[in-house]
Amino acid sequence: MKFMKWKDPVLLLLGIGTSNIGAWVYLIALNLIVLDMTGSPLAVSILYILLPVATLCTNFWSGSFIDRLNKRNLMISLDVIKASLILVFPFIDSIVLIYVFVFVINIASSIFGPTSMVYMTKLVPKGDRQRFNSLRNFINSCGFILGPSIAGSLFMMGSPYLAIQLNAVALFISAVIILLLPNLELRNEKVISGKINLAIIANDWKKVVCFSKSNAHVALVYVLFSGVIVFMSALDSLEAVFATEVLSLSESTYGFLVSVAGIGIILGSLANALFAKYLKLNILMGFGTILTSVGYLIFAFSSAFIGAAIGFLTLTFGLSFANTGFLTFYQNNVPVEMMGRFSSVFGMVEALFVTLFTAAIGLFAELFEIRQTYIVGSFAFLILGVVINMVVLNKSKGNYYNPEEVEWTREIKQETNV
């Protein structure tokens, strides 16, 4: 009975894991392909800018579609679209065309993320979400370690294009696995493309704002954790330069350091999965964020590999707790009927600040010393961690959102079932 209960969630985790490993192989191979074509580090950096830009271009409207479409079918379609586009890469010899394809793939990925979150929330019962999210972090961290290793092996066997094609295969496999999952929206879907217009999208934004005002604590926690993503993205953009230029680590040693980070996530995720019933969400979020910021500070003040490794292990171990706590909090406190719109609206703001903060910290690193910039950024992150800790620990459980007590959520349920 227990196996049957977890059969579908395990299938979903398998699909996520397959796609995640393929994504790491794709990222590394694509970097090498662009660098080989152009010989320019700037051309490679443009690949990383395309993701938040795609998010900014997508999120203001995608939530309105996500909440009204069949989530499983949408995920399958997006996987197939991404796989088909990736299969074409070996036949492209124009850098501009590669950027166009990468941009479209990033748009599909930006839609896939919130769609899969809604589906997970519907599939996994509330009492099992914390353990599921722990296992999800574990699967993602395995991809973090295995992906680069597989990519390296494929490079020795063939070219980066072989690795790119493997990611396409992984996405097709992911689509097949998702096809085996239950259809949680069995109603007959109507074609809605003609119904969605700017007026409906604007009204959806108003509903998100209305929910945020009515549930200020939920919105505040979400915004604060978006701040965690912003700080991490900005600091991580200096990570490789800090390790190689400030700490004078070789590329192979830095690669090993990244593996240490993956081990930290694995250990934290396993601890979360094993002790899920004993760990409260506010403790996970508060403790995890503080520990993550402390890890960045340890790395910022390190002078050799050992100190850097301790910092990486600390920050990723703490991050696994923070991620598990936040994802479960989000699933438990945002109505599933508007989850796509909620995450898309806030995700667009997050992407904007990721772009701005990453550019700012890169500029400061050029104007000042890299270590000083990293230390200041890490201390600012620690302050954010203290604020999050105060917010989540001082809020009583009874004041969290309860879908059954909010009248207008019934309107959303009716609207998404039209």
WOKA-V897093 format. One record per run of one state. SS is the DSSP state (alpha for helix, beta for strand, coil for the rest). FROM is the first residue (numbers start at 1). LEN is the number of residues. If there is no record, write none. Layout:
# WOKA-V897093
ss	from	len
SS	FROM	LEN
SS	FROM	LEN
This chain:
# WOKA-V897093
ss	from	len
coil	1	1
alpha	2	37
coil	39	2
alpha	41	26
coil	67	4
alpha	71	17
coil	88	1
alpha	89	3
coil	92	3
alpha	95	29
coil	124	2
alpha	126	32
coil	158	2
alpha	160	20
coil	180	18
alpha	198	17
coil	215	1
alpha	216	21
coil	237	2
alpha	239	8
coil	247	4
alpha	251	24
coil	275	1
alpha	276	3
coil	279	2
alpha	281	21
coil	302	3
alpha	305	29
coil	334	2
alpha	336	32
coil	368	2
alpha	370	24
coil	394	3
alpha	397	3
coil	400	3
alpha	403	3
coil	406	2
alpha	408	9
coil	417	2
